[in-house]
Amino acid sequence: MDAILENPSRRLFLKTGAAAGGGLLLSFSLPGLVRAEGEVAANPFNAFVRIERNGVVTIAAKRPEIGQGIKTSMPMLIAEELDVDWKTVRIEQSPIDAKVFGEQSAGGSTSTPDDWEPMRQVGAVGRALLIQAAAQRWNVPAVGLTTEPGFVVDKAGKRRASYGELAQAAAGLPARDPKTLTLKDPKTYRIIGKAQPQSDTPAIVTGQPLYGIDVRVPGMLYATFLKAPVFAAKVAKIDLAPAKAVKGVRHVFVVDGGSELEGLLGGVVVVADTWWQARKGRNALEVTWADHPTSAQSSAGFIAKAAELHGQPPHRNLKTVGDVDAALKGAAKVVKADYSYPFNAHATLEPQNCTASFKDGKVEIWAPAQNPEDGRELVAKTLGIKPEDITIHFTRSGGGFGRRLMNDFMVEAAWISKTVGAPVKLLWTREDDMQHDFYRPAGYHRLTAGLDAQGGLTAWRNHFVTFGEGTKFARAANISGTQFPYGAVENYAQDVSVMPLGVPTGWLRAPGNNAYGFVYQGFIDEVAYAAGADPVEFRRKLLGAPRLIGEPGKGDSFHTGRMRAVLDKAAEASGWGRKTEKGVGLGVACHYSHRGYVAVVVEVVVNDGALKVRKAWAAVDVGKQIVNPNGAEQQVQGSVLDGIGSALGQQITIENGAVAQSNFGDFPMLRLADAPHVEVRFVISDNPPTGLGEPALPPSPAALVNAIFAATGKRIRSLPIGDQLA
Amino acid sequence: MPTSLKVNGQVHTVDAEPDTPLLWVLRDVLGLVGTKYGCGVAQCGACTVHIDGVAMRSCVTSLARVGAKAVTTIEGIGANPVGAKVQEAWKAIDVPQCGYCQAGQIMSATALLAAAPKPTDDEIDAAMNGNLCRCATYIRIRKAIKAASGQTPSDKMGA
């Protein structure tokens, strides 16, 4: 009675079947996103929607919840088209199975654009089957039937049947081709576009176990892993006895580790009955670490090397339009400035952790992970087992921000469990977490702009010194050749030079953009002042006529009209141009990333070098539909404050090959007293809905430093702001 | 060493060294994992509990220091009328994003409201500044505290 419907054009498979307890199960997969495409049709079974006879509807959330609200917003899409009462819906985190669920990562603000259509289709197919089941039961044509939340009704209003009553019969019907179904008119939405609370909030406020750190497995031991301060250095000398003598300690052993920074690294593991006992055992150890080739690297050294490279011709050019040198020669005014920013940490409040149980060549893993399939590969490779012998379960993540796209904690937990022959929860200390992150790479930009006599931008050059070797960039240290104002200036050049790096780098919320937004929008502000123009007006002129820059449909194509609209909206909301008292300044920035257009205005007051951020306004265009206005506001406010907090005080510095910071005392993050209100406005445009986990971050550091300039005349060109105003 | 420990109105006999921080007794010995580890050095507030009604950082409070005092955790704070009101406000305003810090936020907010039923903005700033929220839910935290105390949000919150 099961049927598989293959629809190669949409690459969507839908399948129906009986739920274990009776009722309807709907599953689908997206083979286009699966590595082994051929396997998909053979093994697609798993539930997305479960309707039990008693009418309870359970919807699976397939992506990891890291605080971005996806566990609520994607089930909303299914529930809308299924036409159920949202208040009665139960949401479950789905199992991890790429063959069934397709992509199950959380990154790049891609969930909403990727899932917007398929999730609604899942709901629509379910609804169509329930209608068909009712039509058969009543022996009437389906066309005369419709639904009300949770019920199929005939249009004459005579008969109705609950989804629970119909679920069993619907489960026996072949799936419908979603292409033949009409999705709802957005004007009729009852769930999408309405502010819905996050589904886990009641469990969070009562302290229920939800997170990786909360996992408990029978017979579980607790582990801590001391790694070398210098990345990938190995243990040279150690006496394990002092740790073994600590009460509760069961195992102490050295991990030799490899040289790949994203894999298993060298160090010492202590396993005990409780984590505190493991920690005490670790504190008793004295380790001598072997010399390592990167132990001489330092932030000061990188800064010196960047200055040297800025004095030389760039290693290569990523993009040239026109003739920048000639345009600069003919310019009425030339503006030059160096911008830089430090390494930055993710500092998820839940430190990295993972629970693993290795038994008979197979391993079961519970992980707060953003990208579990890469973790599966890493564990398989490192432990020498088959990927299919690894079962991974998602837990809720206490923050992600891109840190949990890497899976070092996963391979460590699996390795430790295998070594000690028992289930183990590995928990990093805050210091481990701060000192063994995959950092947002530091970067060093030399910018040159040319203005004509009318104050128009005629030339733009960025010589970006970043990390890499040859034509290969370090992870997240790359830049696009077509960063705005590409397409808005006649003569444009994006040059890069690279230097080698032995520090692990990775994707931090709005990767690249979280830094380039500061650099580009900070420098554009300087250029606006040099042109004698109002910063908003200068940006309007630069954006020019509404048009698409870049190739249609490409992620980095950029519509000037959409940016103009959010810029205007933020200016209006903030009362841009109003008179301010002494020491008060407003700064603006607008930036496109992750398919979202965001403009931010920040208001600051600076008195005797003391900076206070008073308020921020954000205008956002992420398309025609805000799926969950509640979550959307949270993401925008959080992103803007994240950008402000990182600009104010966050930096990771490398000294003697190791991270100098260790905890929140020397890595100051934004706190409540310093957090301004953020007013959020959405600009609705006729474009497909896109994600909100990231795009509101990049403009906010620039808006902040631009506001500081407006208030004080002091231009901040290097982050963090720290004590530069003192 | 078996020690008696009163948590959420219940007396437990726990086998832990006296220097063990309360946090790890709660989490690993009693299985009360709602109280969170964030920094281990009283800099983030994720581990906040009440000891005899006073908000304390359980990551730096040893079992020996707790002694016979009554410990309340996020799992038990709903039994306190102020705590219940705070939890309700947290749900109504939908404060959490990742949610990891929120147990500590709720414990600090409850202690604040017990001491100052109608806190001013400055009192909120002072009482809550020790609780980090990496997702920066601060705007809603302020709003929820105001709501729980029956006050309307002030201009400072812009709402």
Interface residues (C-beta under 8 A of the other chain):
Chain A: I66 G67 Q68 G69 P197 Q198 D200 T201 P202 I204 V205 T206 G207 Q208 P209 L210 Y211 I213 D214 R216 Y222 K247 T274 W275 W276 A347 T348 L349 E350 P351 R396 S397 G398 G399 G400 F401 L427 T429 R430 K615 N630 Q634 Q635 Q637 G638 L641 D642 G645 N663 F664 G665 M669 L670 R671 L672 A673 A675 P676 H677 V678 E679
Chain B: A16 E17 T20 P21 W24 R27 D28 V29 G31 L32 V33 G34 T35 K36 Y37 G38 C39 G40 V41 Q43 C44 A46 T73 I74 E75 G78 Q87 W90 K91 D94 V95 P96 Q97 C98 G99 Y100 C101 Q102 A103 I106 I124 D125 A126 M128 N129 G130 N131 L132 C133 R134 C135 A136 T137 Y138 I139 R140 I141 R142 K156 M157 G158 A159
